[in-house]
Amino acid sequence: MNKQLYKVKIENSYSGHKRETIVLTEDEETATLGAGVTHDDVVKVEKISPMDLGLGALGVNKRPTSKDLADFYEGIIECIGIGTGMVESMGIVSMQQPSPYFRGIIGEMMRDMRSGKTMSDSMSKYPDVFTESSVAILRAGETNGDLKPVLQSLATYEKRSALIAGKIKSGMTYPAIVAVMAFICVMFVSVKLIPAMAQQYKSFNADLPLITKIVMGFSDLVRGSPLFWLISIGVVAYIVSKRRQIMNSKAMGKFMLNAPVIGPLYRKMLIAKMFRVLSMLLTNGTRIGRAFEITALASGHPEMRAALLDTGQRVIAGDDIHVAFAYNQHIFGKDAAKILAFLRLAAHTGSAGPILTRVANAAEDEVEAQAEIVNKLMEPLMLGVLAVVVGGIIFAVYYPMFNLGSVVMKQSGLSK
C-alpha cells in the first residue's frame, strides 16, 4: 500500500491543549496511532501533499538516526517502568520523534501489535530502520519475558553509535567545506583568470612550461566542452545513487581498512560494533551459531563477515571462542594479541557477554580518542591542501610572465 502524508490535528478534551502532527503512513487510522492520540483527545485527520509542507517536505522521508532510535528505546523503558502498556508507551514515544516517516512506522507497529503480533515481529517488517541484530536481540528478550534490560542494551548501543558517528561526521564536515571551496576557486580561476592570461601569452607566441599548458588545457575543457560537465554530473549522480553498494563492495572495504589515518579508525569501529552486537545476542540467550550469523550480517564489511561466519562454525564444532577467533585474527590488525587475551579470559570464566562488552567499550573509547586527534589535525591539513591546489594553479598561470621580458626583447630584435 502506498504511503500518504496525513496532518493529525489533536485537541485534548480536558485541558484544551491543541497540537498538530504530520505522519507518513498507509491510512488515517494508523496516522492517529503514530500521532500518539489518546482516549481523551478529539482528532481531525486530513490528507495533505508534500507541497503543503514547503521546505519541511525535505524531511518527510528522513530515516531515524541512531540518536532517534536510542530515544525511542529509552522512552519505552521509562513508560513501561511506571506500568504503561507497551502499545500505549510506543504512542507516547512517537510524539517525541521528529520524522513523519518514523512516526508512521511506529503507528504501523502499534497497529500490528494490537492485532496480536510481538514487537520483534512488527520491527522485522522495517529492515531499513531496525537491523536484523536488533530484532533478534529483542526477540530473545521476549522469549525470556523481560524486555527492559534488552531495550536498555539496544539504547546503549545506539547512543554509543550516535556518539562515534557524530565525532566522525564533525571531522568530515570541515574537509567537505574545504573541498567545495577549492572546487569553486578552481572553477573561478579556470573560467575568469586563465583565459585572459592565455590570450596574452598567445599574443607573444611564448613557449610555455608544461604545467601551464596543462592548466590552460583544463580551462579550455571546462569552458568549451559540455561533454565534460555531462560526464562529471553523471559520475557524481552514479556515485550518490550507488553509494551503499560501493561502500559495501569488497574493493572499498579493503581500501578503507588499509587507508592511512582512517584505516585503523575504521577497523576499530568495525571491531567495536561486532563485539557489542555479539555480546548483546549472547547475553540475551541467542544460540551461539545464530548469534555469529546475525553479527556477520550486521558487520557491514565483507572481510569481517567472512571471518565471523568461519569463527562461528569453529565455535559450533567445539573450539573455544579465543581459539576460533585466532584462525581469523587478521581482522583485528595490530590489536590482535590484546583482543585474543580478552577472549581467552571469556573462555576461562564462561561469561562471554560481559567480556565482549569490555572489548567493545575499549575499542569505542579508542575510536573516540583517535577521532578527536584526527579532527584537530584535519583543519591545518585541509588548509594546506587548499593552499597547494589554488596556489599551484596561480603559480602555473603567472610563472611564464617572468620570461615574457626576454620574449619581447627577442621579438623586437634587442636580444640575440
Secondary structure, 3 states (H helix, E strand, C coil): CCCEEEEEEEEECCCCCEEEEEEEECCHHHHHHHCCCCCCEEEEEEEECHHHHHHHHHHCCCCCCHHHHHHHHHHHHHHHHCCCCHHHHHHHHHCCCCCHHHHHHHHHHHHHHHCCCCHHHHHCCCCCCCCHHHHHHHHHHHHHCCCHHHHHHHHHHHHHHHHHHHHHHHHHHHHHHHHHHHHHHHHHHHHHHHHHHHHHHHHHCCCCCHHHHHHHHHHHHHHHCHHHHHHHHHHHHHHHHCHHHHHCCHHHHHHHHHCCCHHHHHHHHHHHHHHHHHHHHHHCCCCHHHHHHHHHHHCCCHHHHHHHHHHHHHHHCCCCHHHHHHCCHHHHHHHHHHHHHHHHHHHHHCCHHHHHHHHHHHHHHHHHHHHHHHHHHHHHHHHHHHHHHHHHHHHHHHHHHHHHHHHHHHHHCCCC
